[in-house]
Amino acid sequence: MKTRKTLRFAAVFLALALVAAACGGDDEGSDTTVDGGTDTTVDGGTMMDSVEVFSWWTGGGEAAGLDEMIKIFASTDPDIEFVNSAVAGGAGTNARAVLASRLQANDPPDSWQGHAGQELIGTYVAADQIEPLNFLYDQEGWLDVMPDTLIPLISNDGNIYSVPVNIHRANVVWANPTVLSDAGISMPTSLADFFTALDTLQAGGMDAPLAMGEQWTSMHLFETIMLASMGPDDWNGLWDGSVGWDSAAVTQGIEDYAKALTYTNSDASALSWQDAGQLVLDGTSAFNIMGDWQEGFFRELGSVPQTDYVWAAVPGTEGNFQFLSDSFVLAKNAPHRDSAIAWLTVAGSNQGQDAFNPVKGSIPARNDADRSLYGEYLLSAMDDWASNTVVGSLTHGVVANDSWKSEIDTALGLFLVNGDVEALQTAFVAAQAASG
Amino acid sequence: MAVATADIERPKAKHKLLKMESWWGVLWIMPSLIAVMVFVYGFIGWTARVSVSAWKGLLADYTFVGDDNFAALASDPRFDIDIQNTIIFTIVFVLGCLFIGLGLAILLDKGIRGEGFYRSLFLFPMAISFIVTGVVWRWLMNPAQGDRLSGLNLLFDKMGLDFLINSWHGTPTWGIAAVALPAVWQMSGYTMALYLAGLRAVPDSLREAARVDGASEFQVYRKVVMPLIRPVTLSALIILGHISLKVFDLIIAMAGKQVALDVPAIYMWTTTFDGFFFGRGAAIGMVLLFSVAILVIPYLWYTLRQERDL
């Protein structure tokens, strides 16, 4: 009988463990709710206002930049407690899965981070989860300090839905100056020059003059080559429906992209974007097309601009600034609406953006920043931001909603496998139909 | 605790005790029963419902669309790659584990000195999660060529085995087989343990008898031992098979998200949470469930019947 008792205990223990495990697993997804949803009581027993801000900024320059901005918020709005609900992992994939389940459960954070443009609009405006912010733009005079071409890209039906805190540029080519001068090449300015330069380097014995990384970086290469091939008007037209995906311009763009791929490294799928940048620094490759966060990585390694690396707009895209931006939104039915607006005011302010961006390694969306805070590359990006035509990035959520982008991602992934231009174009047409 | 005692005691007190006991039993398993009903079967039902809905985007949309999602998968070129990759992965992984596991078990069964040490040694990889295995083997199987050789390729180069240098998971079509190798490394020790237990259960007298009858050592295994441990092979096949159908973490850790090395579980995750195609994601989930069920249900039925016969 003794054994039976032991067994019974074991059974109870197991059952409890199972229940605990079930709860534990559940908690993982929603622990931000626990500390985020409730107002905290301060010493005197009075209720203190709070604002819950959700993001995937948990490390590196992003988290440090957010901390700087939170400091500014603490000085401008000392009565509001800032609740930082950041979810780590998967470049935001995990965070967005958590956010999706919270929104489905009607438990929104007050404000959350998202890439400005269709990634936010196509998902959260379509689901009626965020509020237009035109009143805030009018009140704070943001329309006067942000580029005119930016506003339509972050709006839907005339409503502006987010406050961009930083701007990154996608269409930048990074190059190794020593490799270029040894081969007698100057920085190419057109797609044709670019291919000639790549041919020269390949003829000179360089296997892969254009460094590329894992699958998503191929989408990044694709969007910059498409912009170079089509020009900004056709590129914008692809997303508002005025240019068809079955048009000849798209075929030409795909062929240019396919040609660019022939200069890339065979082990691309095993490399991160940092690894690809490293190939340029090492002189194994001459060029890498990547957003300007690559500069942050180069600086981290102690590389010196102009000596170890040079940059230009992707050949054929000069005068265009293909941008992406992290921005914050205002949740519909935000539990602390006023606090959330106070946070967004700081996020869009000169002070807030100058606190965030030098640390993150990006430029402010406003064109009245304190230039003494930024390095050589960022200053050149600021000048371009103020003067160039602004167009949106696909890879980073500006021009297409998540569904559309993920279908394009699949099509481009298949293209890496089979290299079938016609099938790729057909898949693009289908992607637009399925989700455009 | 002798089995015999229990057998003698039981019939006497049968009626009163059994009633009490069974009530207690039901009570004690209630928490886990409820948890399983809700979190396993409840969600299977819900996923089945979503898989025949038009749900796309953040908001639930339960519009019934019949088998549209499944039909779309059938003509989806990415899902073709998923199926192909799953088949290659399963064949390499399951056969690799069975052969290496059986080989190791037979060697250990021969009465090697320090058997306990080797047994633990081979079993240890199983204690590691697939993520860790993936990160380590990602480095070992670095496909870089030329001056940037590293990992196993560098080893081959230094040993003069240049013909073995390859691009591992970067190989077109067969890249997924390279991803299966770390999985074999990880799970063959476990398969060995299964086989070793099976071998130990084969009475020595049977082998002796075969040897006396003039069977060679190979014949002893081929004709006597193997047929007796067939149930072990079946169990191993089921366990390994369902692991390979569900593989996700190993591939993500080794190769990230790329269509060339895509499997249904990864497609399900990305299309659901990156693309918000909930209906399609649920449909892939159901396909996975059915394919695992095809493996597991006959096995459960078989073992239940065997237990009843005993």
Interface residues (C-beta under 8 A of the other chain):
Chain A: T3 R8 A11 V12 L14 A15 L16 L18 V19 A22 T93 R96 A97 A100 L103 Q104 T123 Y124 A126 A127 Q129 D207 E214 Q215 W216 S266 D267 S269 A270 T284 D402 S403 K405 S406 E407 D409 T410 G413 L414 L416 V417 A423 A427 S435
Chain B: M1 W24 W28 I29 M30 P31 S32 A35 F39 K56 G57 L58 L59 A60 P77 R78 I81 R138 N142 P143 A144 Q145 G146 D147 R148 S167 H169 G170 P172 A255 G256 K257 Q258 V259 A260 L261 D262 T270 T271 F273 D274 G275 F276 F277
